[in-house]
């Protein structure tokens, strides 16, 4: 799974005579594999939900037109949408070649993303410390030590969120970020000159060395940026902290190598034909919906901070330039900037604030015994915190109801809309008043008259007008003429209405769902 995950044993018998060493699986390989299996089965057991419809829609639009995909949710061009990154294009190509649907691609992507995330945890921790057990508490700290309030948000690698977001690009981007940080730390920790002044080779976790290693690292950061720009902000901030902490010399060759990293990142990211990454700087379209991250930030993170910050203090006392300490400080500044500036999207950097604290705690808990009293207390508190986090937030996501002895709160099960998609043609426009339908329906191929998510591909003022028109259509007092005007304006063909909303007199009911009571009706020509 990762470098450092196999532990060597002393060679004995015939193996020793041949000069070879037998290997046994390290603790992280064993426990990480078990974690991968349990979480994969949990992810496959539950219906896809939340933002999955949006990401399935991305795959469907690329499946229809790989070079010029439409808007993810509207009958409009998709030029300028940051959803169309390299990884999404790869998924779209896979769907075109295999005939898989967007939902099926997301289902298959989840275990792959989780594997990369586990490899990233292992590699980053192994660059921080040689202690073989350290990645194990790091993994469980990252997934359990958050807070005691339930929050499901893509880009937050808590256990509850991962059970729903494994197939999202944000999970892939976090895994790639951890790999990039491990690579960055390995390069920054190397010395440009050997003991006798001779040049030494730089070897990163990828196996690339020398100038190629720095160039490859730049490409990796560019891929993170194009795959999930919000995560890239945390990734690049962490990279700055790691280089500042470990790079002791800034002689000409060293500066040139890091300049090569930046140049390669720019050379890959800036010419990307599907959207311009520079237009995302200062974009405020997604800020309003992220304000709630700040409003609940304390209750969503207090366990990780309470238990992880003491470990960071211990490391800071040893060295003021400790990489995890500097990373924690800089990522805190990113989150603070989001609050002060009103760009609340930067609240999603909370995961990168917690990871240095969680990993610092893990390194301390992996220290060989006997432990001093302070470390024993810290270990007991960490175990209690992990249990508290699991029982109050995460247990319902992984414990099946059939074997649940307590009655943990289960995540909401989202309905499927394949019953409606059978009647709606690809690209046809739908008006819906349902929360679930509004999030999921575009993932089957149809379009919405009013996209629910902001997207740089659609001016926010135009999207707001569409939302207002749909609300006017659905208003109880709307007239037939007013509804007909909205139908003509957006070429609406279908209504998907909850059981509480009356069907307009001009609509023809085609199907309904026994599960939700929703009604599909045809309108327009």
Buried (B, 14 or more C-beta within 10 A) or exposed (E): BBEBBBEEEEBEEEEEEEEEEEEEBBBBBBBBBEBBEEBBEBBEEBBBBBBBBBBBBBBBBBBBEBEEBBBBBBBBEBBBBBBBBBBBBEBBBBBBEEEBBBBBBBBBBBBBBBBBBBBBBBBBBBBBBEBBBBBBBBBBBBBBBBBBBBBBBBBBBBBBBBBBBBBBBBBBBBBBBBBBBBBBBBBBBBEBEEEEEEEEEBBBBBEBBBBBBBBBBBBBBBBBBBBBBBBBBBBBBBBEBBBBBBBEEEEEEBEEBBEBBBEBBBEBBEEBEBBBBEEBEEBEBBBEEBBBBBEBBEBBBBBBBBBBBBBBEBBBEEEEBBBBBBBBBBBBBBBEEBBEEEBBBBBBBBBBBBBBBBBBBBBBBBBEEEBEEEBEEBBEBBBEBBEBBBEBBBBBBBBEEEEEEEEBEBBEEBBBBEBBBEBBEEBBBBBBBBEBBBBBBBBBBBBBBBBBBBBBBBEBEEBEEBBEBBEBBBEEEBEEEBBBBBBEEBBBBBBBBBEEBEBBEEBEEBBBBEEBEBBBBBBBE
